[in-house]
């Protein structure tokens, strides 16, 4: 979200927290949307990978997702967002602050569908992958003495490696499985489940601001899981209504001018909201409304 000028919280000349975000790829747009909803406003001049936040002393640095763990681990940037599988592959020591629930995928082992090979069969053979460290660690537990798995690191078109005779199996990201089937491969095993994560460095000198950003993002993520339901219900049916909408702690109940009725407001899990509305209607609740949440501070 772009802004034309500095805001009151810009921080002037005070040292800025450096926040690395993916410059392109499957996480880019979703991360920018998340930051906008966490209240990050910034200016990004055309064709640059640096953006100054206008309402907080933060500088956004747009980097390849694969490089972000290295920059964070070395303390060159204070915060970063990248894939969990990239952090695991990097072998860099970083602190994972939050799982972000976006960019979910798995890193899996695939082999030609006609081979019917198991992990044990593939151990010691030729494996092509963009994740050599993950693959090596995984296959080590299945290798026979003196027979190491031959890991070949390639940067793209991993699924084509078996068909071209380069490998007996591959280790790569799996999102939908379409690429696997189109390449004539089958799933053999899952190396790890992954999603985008917020990471930080123990070297950061901006601990307080790191915590602020963590809480803002956590508030936005929590808001995506809940909605507010409000409705009017006859006092006689209030005990039934409270069982349907107990809220996160308890529902809020307010008197109406018609004293035989009350207004109720309660948080409900978003995935359960349609059923909750059905159940409220069955007990005679009226004026049932659902309201989306922009952000939250739940206090837990």
C-alpha positions as CSV (number, residue, x, y, z in Angstrom):
1,X,0.0,0.0,0.0
2,X,1.7,3.2,-1.1
3,X,1.7,6.6,0.5
4,X,2.9,9.9,-0.8
5,X,4.6,11.3,2.3
6,X,5.9,10.6,5.8
7,X,3.5,10.1,8.6
8,X,3.6,11.1,12.3
9,X,5.1,7.8,13.3
10,X,7.8,7.8,10.6
11,X,10.6,8.1,13.2
12,X,12.7,10.7,11.4
13,X,16.3,9.9,11.5
14,X,16.1,7.1,14.1
15,X,17.6,3.7,13.2
16,X,15.3,1.7,11.0
17,X,14.3,-1.9,11.3
18,X,15.1,-3.8,8.1
19,X,12.3,-6.1,7.0
20,X,13.0,-8.6,4.1
21,X,10.1,-9.7,2.0
22,X,9.9,-11.8,-1.2
23,X,10.4,-9.6,-4.3
24,X,8.5,-12.0,-6.6
25,X,7.1,-15.5,-6.7
26,X,4.2,-17.3,-5.1
27,X,4.4,-15.4,-1.7
28,X,5.0,-11.9,-3.0
29,X,1.4,-10.5,-3.4
30,X,0.0,-12.3,-0.4
31,X,2.8,-11.0,1.9
32,X,2.3,-7.4,0.7
33,X,-1.5,-7.8,1.4
34,X,-0.7,-9.1,4.9
35,X,1.7,-6.2,5.6
36,X,-0.9,-3.7,4.4
37,X,-3.5,-5.2,6.8
38,X,-0.9,-5.0,9.6
39,X,-0.8,-1.2,9.0
40,X,2.5,-1.0,7.0
41,X,2.5,2.0,4.7
42,X,5.4,2.6,2.4
43,X,6.9,4.3,-0.7
44,X,8.6,2.1,-3.2
45,X,10.1,4.1,-6.1
46,X,9.9,2.4,-9.5
47,X,12.6,-0.3,-10.3
48,X,14.0,-0.4,-6.7
49,X,14.1,-3.1,-4.1
50,X,14.0,-0.7,-1.1
51,X,10.9,0.9,0.3
52,X,10.7,3.3,3.2
53,X,7.7,2.9,5.5
54,X,6.0,6.2,6.2
55,X,4.3,5.4,9.5
56,X,6.9,3.3,11.3
57,X,10.8,3.3,11.4
58,X,10.9,0.3,9.0
59,X,12.6,-0.2,5.7
60,X,11.3,-3.0,3.5
61,X,13.9,-4.8,1.5
62,X,12.7,-6.9,-1.5
63,X,14.9,-10.0,-1.9
64,X,14.7,-13.4,-3.5
65,X,12.8,-15.7,-1.0
66,X,15.7,-18.1,-1.1
67,X,18.2,-15.5,0.1
68,X,16.1,-14.1,3.0
69,X,17.2,-16.7,5.7
70,X,20.9,-15.9,5.0
71,X,20.4,-12.2,5.4
72,X,18.3,-12.6,8.6
73,X,20.7,-15.2,10.1
74,X,23.7,-13.0,9.6
75,X,21.9,-10.0,11.2
76,X,21.9,-8.0,8.0
77,X,18.2,-7.6,8.3
78,X,16.0,-7.8,11.4
79,X,12.9,-9.5,10.1
80,X,12.0,-11.6,7.1
81,X,9.1,-13.6,5.6
82,X,9.9,-16.7,3.5
83,X,8.9,-20.3,3.1
84,X,9.5,-22.8,6.0
85,X,11.1,-25.2,3.5
86,X,13.6,-22.4,2.5
87,X,14.6,-21.9,6.1
88,X,15.1,-25.6,6.6
89,X,17.1,-25.9,3.4
90,X,19.3,-22.9,4.3
91,X,20.8,-24.5,7.5
92,X,20.9,-20.9,8.9
93,X,20.1,-20.3,12.5
94,X,17.0,-18.0,12.7
95,X,14.1,-17.7,15.1
96,X,10.7,-18.5,13.7
97,X,8.2,-16.0,15.3
98,X,5.0,-17.0,13.5
99,X,3.6,-19.5,11.0
100,X,1.6,-17.3,8.6
101,X,-0.9,-19.8,7.2
102,X,-0.1,-18.8,3.5
103,X,2.0,-20.5,0.8
104,X,1.2,-23.9,2.2
105,X,2.9,-26.8,0.4
106,X,4.9,-29.9,1.0
107,X,8.3,-31.0,0.0
108,X,7.9,-34.5,-1.4
109,X,9.8,-37.3,-3.1
110,X,8.6,-38.4,-6.5
111,X,9.6,-41.2,-8.8
112,X,8.4,-42.5,-12.2
113,X,4.9,-43.9,-11.8
114,X,5.9,-47.1,-13.6
115,X,8.8,-47.8,-11.2
116,X,6.8,-48.4,-7.9
117,X,9.9,-47.4,-6.0
118,X,9.9,-46.8,-2.2
119,X,12.1,-44.4,-0.3
120,X,14.3,-47.4,0.6
121,X,14.6,-48.2,-3.1
122,X,15.6,-44.6,-3.9
123,X,18.2,-44.3,-1.1
124,X,21.6,-44.6,-2.7
125,X,20.4,-43.7,-6.2
126,X,20.3,-40.5,-8.2
127,X,18.1,-37.7,-6.9
128,X,17.5,-34.3,-8.5
129,X,16.3,-31.5,-6.4
130,X,16.4,-27.7,-5.6
131,X,16.6,-28.7,-1.9
132,X,19.9,-30.7,-1.7
133,X,20.3,-30.3,2.1
134,X,16.7,-31.4,2.8
135,X,17.1,-34.3,0.5
136,X,20.5,-35.4,1.8
137,X,19.3,-35.3,5.5
138,X,16.1,-37.3,4.6
139,X,17.8,-40.0,2.6
140,X,20.6,-40.5,5.1
141,X,18.3,-42.4,7.4
142,X,17.6,-45.0,4.7
143,X,21.0,-45.4,3.2
144,X,22.9,-48.7,3.4
145,X,26.5,-48.5,4.7
146,X,28.9,-47.2,2.1
147,X,26.1,-46.4,-0.4
148,X,25.4,-42.6,-0.3
149,X,22.5,-41.1,-2.2
150,X,23.8,-39.1,-5.2
151,X,22.1,-35.7,-4.9
152,X,22.2,-33.4,-7.9
153,X,21.2,-29.8,-7.3
154,X,19.2,-28.2,-10.1
155,X,17.4,-24.9,-10.0
156,X,14.4,-25.5,-12.3
157,X,12.3,-28.1,-14.2
158,X,13.0,-30.6,-11.5
159,X,10.1,-32.8,-12.5
160,X,11.6,-33.3,-15.9
161,X,14.8,-34.9,-14.5
162,X,13.6,-38.5,-14.5
163,X,12.2,-38.4,-18.0
164,X,15.5,-36.9,-19.3
165,X,17.5,-39.7,-17.6
166,X,19.2,-37.3,-15.2
167,X,17.8,-38.9,-12.0
168,X,15.9,-41.9,-10.6
169,X,13.8,-39.7,-8.4
170,X,13.2,-36.1,-7.5
171,X,12.6,-34.0,-4.3
172,X,10.5,-30.9,-5.0
173,X,7.6,-28.7,-3.8
174,X,4.2,-30.2,-4.2
175,X,1.2,-27.8,-4.2
176,X,-1.5,-29.4,-6.3
177,X,0.1,-32.6,-7.7
178,X,-0.7,-31.5,-11.3
179,X,2.9,-31.2,-12.3
180,X,3.7,-34.6,-10.8
181,X,1.1,-36.4,-12.9
182,X,1.9,-34.5,-16.1
183,X,5.6,-35.5,-15.8
184,X,4.6,-39.2,-15.3
185,X,5.7,-39.3,-11.7
186,X,4.0,-40.5,-8.5
187,X,4.3,-39.4,-4.9
188,X,6.6,-41.6,-2.8
189,X,7.0,-39.8,0.5
190,X,6.7,-36.4,2.2
191,X,9.9,-34.8,3.4
192,X,8.2,-31.9,5.3
193,X,5.0,-29.8,5.4
194,X,5.7,-26.1,4.9
195,X,4.1,-22.6,4.9
196,X,5.3,-19.0,5.0
197,X,7.0,-18.0,8.3
198,X,8.0,-14.7,10.0
199,X,11.6,-15.0,11.1
200,X,14.0,-12.8,13.0
201,X,17.6,-12.7,14.1
202,X,19.1,-12.9,17.6
203,X,21.4,-10.1,16.4
204,X,18.6,-7.6,15.9
205,X,18.8,-4.4,18.0
206,X,15.1,-3.6,17.4
207,X,13.6,-6.1,19.8
208,X,10.6,-3.9,20.7
209,X,9.7,-3.1,17.1
210,X,10.1,-6.8,16.2
211,X,7.5,-7.5,18.9
212,X,5.2,-4.8,17.5
213,X,5.3,-6.3,14.1
214,X,4.8,-9.8,15.4
215,X,1.7,-8.7,17.3
216,X,0.3,-6.7,14.3
217,X,0.6,-9.7,12.0
218,X,-0.7,-12.1,14.6
219,X,-3.7,-9.8,15.1
220,X,-4.4,-9.8,11.4
221,X,-4.0,-13.6,11.2
222,X,-6.4,-14.1,14.1
223,X,-8.9,-11.8,12.5
224,X,-9.0,-14.2,9.5
225,X,-10.2,-17.0,11.7
226,X,-13.1,-15.3,13.5
227,X,-16.2,-13.2,12.6
228,X,-18.6,-11.3,14.9
229,X,-22.2,-12.4,14.9
230,X,-24.8,-10.0,16.3
231,X,-28.5,-10.7,16.7
232,X,-31.7,-10.0,18.7
233,X,-33.3,-12.8,20.7
234,X,-36.2,-13.2,23.1
235,X,-35.1,-13.4,26.7
236,X,-36.7,-16.8,27.1
237,X,-34.5,-18.2,24.3
238,X,-31.3,-16.5,25.6
239,X,-29.9,-19.6,27.3
240,X,-30.3,-21.6,24.0
241,X,-28.6,-18.7,22.1
242,X,-25.7,-18.6,24.5
243,X,-25.0,-22.3,23.9
244,X,-25.0,-21.7,20.2
245,X,-22.7,-18.6,20.5
246,X,-20.6,-18.9,23.6
247,X,-18.0,-16.5,22.2
248,X,-14.3,-16.7,22.7
249,X,-14.8,-16.0,26.4
250,X,-18.5,-15.1,26.7
251,X,-21.1,-13.3,24.6
252,X,-22.0,-9.7,25.2
253,X,-25.7,-9.3,26.1
254,X,-27.4,-5.8,26.0
255,X,-30.9,-4.8,27.0
256,X,-33.2,-3.4,24.4
257,X,-36.0,-0.9,24.8
258,X,-38.4,-3.8,24.4
259,X,-37.4,-5.5,27.7
260,X,-38.5,-8.9,26.5
261,X,-35.7,-9.0,23.9
262,X,-31.9,-8.6,24.2
263,X,-29.2,-7.9,21.7
264,X,-26.3,-10.4,21.6
265,X,-22.8,-10.1,20.1
266,X,-20.3,-12.9,20.1
267,X,-17.2,-14.1,18.2
268,X,-17.6,-17.3,16.2
269,X,-15.0,-19.3,14.2
270,X,-15.4,-18.2,10.5
271,X,-15.7,-21.8,9.3
272,X,-18.7,-22.4,11.7
273,X,-20.6,-19.1,10.9
274,X,-23.1,-20.5,8.4
275,X,-24.2,-23.3,10.8
276,X,-24.3,-20.8,13.7
277,X,-26.7,-18.6,11.7
278,X,-28.9,-21.6,10.8
279,X,-29.1,-22.6,14.5
280,X,-29.9,-19.1,15.7
281,X,-32.7,-18.8,13.2
282,X,-34.2,-22.0,14.4
283,X,-34.5,-20.7,18.0
284,X,-36.2,-17.5,16.8
285,X,-33.3,-15.1,16.7
286,X,-33.8,-12.1,14.5
287,X,-31.7,-9.5,12.7
288,X,-28.7,-11.9,12.5
289,X,-25.6,-10.2,11.1
290,X,-22.1,-11.3,10.4
291,X,-19.2,-8.8,10.5
292,X,-15.7,-9.5,9.2
293,X,-12.8,-8.5,11.4
294,X,-9.9,-6.3,10.1
295,X,-7.5,-7.0,12.9
296,X,-7.6,-8.1,16.6
297,X,-5.9,-8.0,19.9
298,X,-7.3,-11.0,21.7
299,X,-5.0,-10.8,24.8
300,X,-3.8,-14.4,24.5
